[in-house]
Amino acid sequence: MTYLFLSLAIVAEVIATSALKLSDGFSRLMPSIITVIFYGVSFYCLSLTMRTLPTGIIYAIWSGVGIVLIATVSWLFYGQKLDLPAILGMLLIILGVIVINLFSKSVAH
C-alpha cells in the first residue's frame, strides 16, 4: 500500500502542477480549484507513506519522478522544449530513483 500511496501522491502532484500552469496565476477558476484539490490529495497521500518509509527516501522518489513526469507532460501538452542536457539530467534522476529502490537499506523491500 505504501508504494500505491506514493504513486498516487506523484500523479496528483503532476496533475496539480499541470493545472497550475493553466490557472494563469490563479486567475482562472477551474484550473485553480483543480490545483488546490490535487495538491491536497498529493500531500495527504505523501503523509501516508511517511508511516512506513523514511522522509528523505520518500521525498527523493516523489520529487525525482515528479520532475520527470511534469517535464514530459510539459513537452507533450505545452510544447516546451527539452534539450539534450535536460534529457540526460532526467535520465540520471530516473537512475537515482532506481538505485534507491533496488539497493538502499533505508527502503523496506
FENSULBEL-V20335 format. One record per pair of residues at least 12 apart in sequence whose C-alpha atoms are under 10 Angstrom apart, sorted by the first residue. I is the first residue (numbers start at 0). J is the second residue. D is the distance in Angstrom with one decimal. If there is no record, write none. Layout:
[[I;J;D] [I;J;D]]
This chain:
[[0;47;9.4] [0;48;8.4] [0;51;9.8] [1;44;9.1] [1;45;9.2] [1;47;7.4] [1;48;5.2] [1;49;8.5] [1;50;8.4] [1;51;6.9] [1;52;8.0] [1;107;9.9] [2;44;10.0] [2;45;9.9] [2;48;7.4] [2;51;9.8] [2;52;9.5] [2;57;9.6] [3;44;8.9] [3;48;8.8] [4;41;8.9] [4;43;8.9] [4;44;5.1] [4;45;6.8] [4;46;8.9] [4;47;6.8] [4;48;6.2] [4;49;10.0] [5;41;8.5] [5;42;9.7] [5;43;9.9] [5;44;6.4] [5;45;5.9] [5;46;9.0] [5;47;8.2] [5;48;6.1] [5;49;9.4] [5;57;7.7] [5;58;9.7] [5;60;8.5] [5;61;7.1] [6;41;9.3] [6;44;8.6] [6;45;9.0] [6;48;9.8] [6;60;9.5] [6;61;8.1] [6;64;9.4] [6;65;9.8] [7;40;8.2] [7;41;6.9] [7;42;9.8] [7;43;9.7] [7;44;6.6] [7;45;8.4] [7;61;10.0] [8;37;8.8] [8;38;8.5] [8;39;9.3] [8;40;6.8] [8;41;4.0] [8;42;6.6] [8;43;7.6] [8;44;5.1] [8;45;5.5] [8;46;9.1] [8;47;9.5] [8;48;9.1] [8;61;7.5] [8;65;9.3] [9;38;9.8] [9;40;9.8] [9;41;6.6] [9;42;9.3] [9;44;8.8] [9;45;8.4] [9;60;8.8] [9;61;5.8] [9;62;7.9] [9;63;9.5] [9;64;7.2] [9;65;5.8] [9;66;9.6] [9;68;8.7] [9;69;9.8] [10;37;8.9] [10;40;9.7] [10;41;7.7] [10;61;9.5] [10;64;9.4] [10;65;7.7] [10;68;8.5] [10;69;9.5] [11;33;9.9] [11;34;9.2] [11;36;8.9] [11;37;5.1] [11;38;6.5] [11;39;8.5] [11;40;6.4] [11;41;5.1] [11;42;8.8] [11;44;9.0] [11;65;9.6] [12;34;8.6] [12;36;9.9] [12;37;6.4] [12;38;5.7] [12;39;8.8] [12;40;8.1] [12;41;5.4] [12;42;8.3] [12;45;10.0] [12;61;8.9] [12;62;9.4] [12;65;7.2] [12;68;9.8] [12;69;8.8] [13;34;9.6] [13;37;8.6] [13;38;8.9] [13;41;9.0] [13;64;9.6] [13;65;6.3] [13;66;8.6] [13;67;9.7] [13;68;6.8] [13;69;5.6] [13;70;9.5] [13;72;8.3] [14;30;10.0] [14;33;8.0] [14;34;7.4] [14;36;9.8] [14;37;6.7] [14;38;8.4] [14;41;9.5] [14;68;9.9] [14;69;8.5] [14;72;9.4] [15;30;8.5] [15;31;8.8] [15;32;9.3] [15;33;6.4] [15;34;4.2] [15;35;7.1] [15;36;7.7] [15;37;5.1] [15;38;5.6] [15;39;9.0] [15;40;9.3] [15;41;8.5] [15;69;9.9] [16;30;9.9] [16;33;9.5] [16;34;6.7] [16;35;9.7] [16;37;8.7] [16;38;8.1] [16;65;9.6] [16;69;7.4] [16;72;9.9] [16;73;9.9] [17;30;8.7] [17;33;9.4] [17;34;8.0] [17;69;7.3] [17;70;10.0] [17;72;7.7] [17;73;7.7] [17;76;9.4] [17;77;9.4] [18;30;4.9] [18;31;6.9] [18;32;8.6] [18;33;6.3] [18;34;5.4] [18;35;9.2] [18;37;9.0] [19;31;6.5] [19;32;9.3] [19;33;8.2] [19;34;5.6] [19;35;8.7] [19;38;9.9] [20;34;9.2] [20;73;9.4] [20;77;9.3] [21;33;9.9] [21;34;9.3] [21;77;9.9] [22;34;8.0] [41;61;9.8] [45;57;7.8] [45;58;8.7] [45;61;8.3] [51;106;9.0] [51;107;8.0] [52;105;7.7] [52;106;6.4] [52;107;7.0] [53;105;7.0] [53;106;7.5] [53;107;9.4] [55;105;9.3] [56;96;9.1] [56;99;7.6] [56;100;8.9] [56;103;9.1] [56;105;7.4] [56;106;7.2] [57;106;9.0] [59;92;9.3] [59;95;8.7] [59;96;7.3] [59;99;8.7] [60;92;9.1] [60;93;9.0] [60;95;8.7] [60;96;5.7] [60;97;9.0] [60;99;8.2] [60;100;8.7] [61;96;9.2] [62;92;9.5] [62;96;9.8] [63;89;8.2] [63;91;9.6] [63;92;5.8] [63;93;7.0] [63;94;9.8] [63;95;8.3] [63;96;7.0] [64;89;9.0] [64;92;7.6] [64;93;6.9] [64;95;10.0] [64;96;7.6] [66;89;7.7] [66;92;8.5] [66;93;9.7] [67;85;9.8] [67;86;9.0] [67;88;9.4] [67;89;5.9] [67;90;8.4] [67;92;7.8] [67;93;7.7] [68;89;9.6] [70;85;9.2] [70;86;9.4] [70;89;8.8] [71;86;9.9] [71;89;10.0]]
